[in-house]
Amino acid sequence: MIGVVPAVLLGLVIACALATAVLRDVLAAIIAFAAYSLGIAMIWVLLQAPDVGLTEAAVGAGVTTVLFLLTIAKTVRPPGDDIFESLDPTGLLVAVLIVGVLASTLGALPPVGSAETPVAQSQVTDYYLNNAYEQTHVKNAVTAVLAAYRGFDTMGEAVVVFAAGVGLLVVLGREVFA
Amino acid sequence: MSVDESGNGDGDAVDVGEPDRSLYVESPIIMATVRVVAPFVFTFGLFIMFHGANSAGGGFQGGVTVSTVILMLAVAFGVESTRDWVSPERLVALVGVGVSVVLLMGIGTVALGGAFLEYDVVPIYHFTKYGIELFELGIGIIVSGIVTGLFFGLAAGASGEGSADRDPDDREGLL
């Protein structure tokens, strides 16, 4: 039903997510969060989504960790020697409820790799797979969709990143990142 | 970056009560590791950006990977000296160049009489592929520049500089 490697990775991801939530030391929580991102990235690769996996590894495990580390430089460790944060029953209940509601939708998802999924049967997918190389001369159909067929979206995404940087500069009231 | 320069990084060490939490720790191990790893990560980032046309990857992933090199250098040699080395003005200019490249690729084809991003109208053999690679490169420049900029911006806030020397009324003109 589920292979050994995915099972181990899923266990790692869940353990790291729980550790991130309950660890008292912020530095330890950030390290657990980085490990969580790395585990998710490996799961993406297992699910045949290397593009998403690369993004998750670079952004989630790499850059976000460094940004978090910078952010906690101004914090101090809460007093006490406890390793774990004491759990708030209300928050725990809400979290369990949300996970339960989300998990109840899992049954509606098609099995991994199924040929019956709407995406695999869609005419749009067939069109891209059949025509991407002839029309765009690139072998990666994902890139063909992102940079050619739906290039307008991608240009907007790139400009949104630019706008985020400009927004930061406006908030800081500066002209350069310093 | 030489060893001498790395000494400048001491300036951004912040005393937050716990010495092990200061922003910069001068460690020969980290410096040596970053020196060895950085060129490979940089090359890999450029590879992801360019080769995204034929394998997994693209401008966003490659850009973040390239910016990771700057982040590594900053962790190893100090944020302050790395920022001076990169030069913040150059960073902003670079991002502007990236946006211009992306807009040029999109609207340039319209100017040549084609549709938006219709690479075929450019009279260069195989331009569709080169055009897509250039488009991805522009995205990569934007993403790497902005991620590096966010890092420097956060670091400046974390080391407590900047805000103190600014009059709060300065911001009124912006809004």
Contacts between the chains, C-beta under 8 A, distances in Angstrom:
chain1	res1	chain2	res2	distance
A	27	B	21	7.6
A	50	B	56	3.6
A	51	B	56	5.0
A	51	B	57	6.7
A	51	B	58	6.7
A	51	B	61	6.9
A	53	B	56	7.8
A	54	B	48	6.6
A	54	B	56	6.1
A	54	B	57	6.0
A	54	B	61	4.2
A	54	B	65	7.9
A	55	B	60	6.4
A	55	B	61	5.2
A	55	B	64	7.2
A	58	B	61	5.8
A	58	B	64	4.1
A	58	B	65	5.1
A	58	B	68	6.5
A	59	B	64	5.4
A	62	B	64	7.1
A	62	B	65	7.9
A	62	B	68	5.1
A	62	B	71	7.6
A	63	B	64	5.9
A	63	B	67	6.8
A	63	B	68	6.4
A	63	B	71	6.6
A	63	B	147	5.7
A	63	B	151	7.6
A	66	B	71	4.9
A	66	B	75	6.9
A	66	B	151	6.7
A	67	B	150	6.9
A	67	B	151	6.6
A	67	B	154	5.9
A	70	B	23	7.1
A	70	B	151	7.2
A	70	B	154	4.7
A	70	B	155	5.4
A	70	B	158	4.8
A	71	B	154	6.5
A	71	B	158	6.9
A	72	B	21	7.6
A	73	B	14	5.8
A	73	B	16	6.3
A	73	B	21	6.4
A	73	B	22	7.5
A	73	B	23	5.1
A	73	B	158	4.4
A	73	B	159	7.7
A	74	B	14	7.6
A	74	B	16	6.4
A	74	B	158	6.1
A	74	B	160	7.9
A	75	B	16	7.7
A	76	B	16	6.4
A	76	B	17	5.7
A	76	B	18	6.7
A	76	B	21	7.8
A	77	B	18	7.0
A	135	B	128	7.7
A	136	B	119	7.8
A	136	B	128	5.4
A	136	B	129	7.4
A	136	B	132	6.5
A	137	B	126	6.0
A	137	B	128	4.6
A	137	B	129	4.1
A	137	B	132	7.9
A	138	B	53	4.0
A	138	B	54	6.3
A	138	B	128	7.7
A	138	B	129	5.7
A	138	B	132	5.6
A	139	B	53	7.1
A	139	B	54	4.4
A	139	B	55	7.6
A	140	B	52	6.5
A	140	B	53	6.1
A	140	B	54	5.7
A	140	B	55	6.0
A	140	B	56	7.0
A	140	B	57	7.8
A	142	B	56	7.6
A	142	B	58	7.5
A	143	B	52	5.1
A	143	B	53	5.3
A	143	B	57	7.9
A	143	B	58	5.7
A	143	B	132	6.5
A	143	B	136	7.2
A	144	B	132	7.7
A	146	B	58	6.4
A	147	B	53	8.0
A	147	B	58	7.5
A	147	B	117	7.9
A	147	B	132	4.4
A	147	B	135	5.0
A	147	B	136	6.1
A	148	B	117	6.4
A	148	B	119	7.2
A	148	B	128	7.3
A	148	B	132	6.1
A	151	B	106	6.6
A	151	B	116	7.1
A	151	B	117	3.9
A	151	B	135	7.0
A	152	B	106	7.3
A	152	B	116	6.1
A	152	B	117	7.1
A	154	B	135	7.6
A	154	B	139	7.1
A	155	B	102	5.6
A	155	B	103	7.3
A	155	B	106	5.0
A	155	B	117	7.9
A	157	B	60	7.7
A	157	B	139	7.9
A	158	B	59	7.3
A	158	B	98	7.6
A	158	B	99	7.2
A	158	B	102	5.0
A	158	B	138	7.0
A	158	B	139	4.6
A	158	B	142	5.2
A	158	B	143	7.6
A	159	B	99	6.6
A	159	B	102	7.4
A	161	B	142	5.4
A	161	B	143	5.6
A	161	B	146	5.2
A	162	B	95	6.3
A	162	B	98	7.6
A	162	B	99	5.1
A	162	B	142	5.4
A	162	B	146	6.7
A	164	B	146	6.3
A	164	B	150	7.9
A	165	B	95	6.3
A	165	B	145	7.4
A	165	B	146	4.0
A	165	B	149	5.4
A	165	B	150	7.1
A	168	B	149	7.3
A	168	B	150	6.5
A	168	B	153	5.7
A	169	B	153	7.9
A	170	B	174	6.2
A	172	B	153	6.4
A	172	B	162	7.5
A	173	B	166	6.9
A	173	B	170	5.7
A	173	B	171	5.0
A	173	B	174	6.1
A	174	B	162	7.7
A	175	B	92	7.3
A	176	B	88	3.5
A	176	B	89	5.6
A	176	B	91	7.0
A	176	B	92	5.5
A	177	B	88	5.2
A	177	B	91	6.0
A	177	B	92	7.1
A	177	B	148	7.5
A	177	B	149	3.6
A	177	B	150	7.4
A	177	B	152	4.3
A	177	B	153	4.8
A	177	B	156	7.8
A	178	B	83	6.3
A	178	B	88	4.5
A	178	B	152	6.1
A	178	B	153	7.7
A	178	B	156	5.7
A	178	B	162	7.5
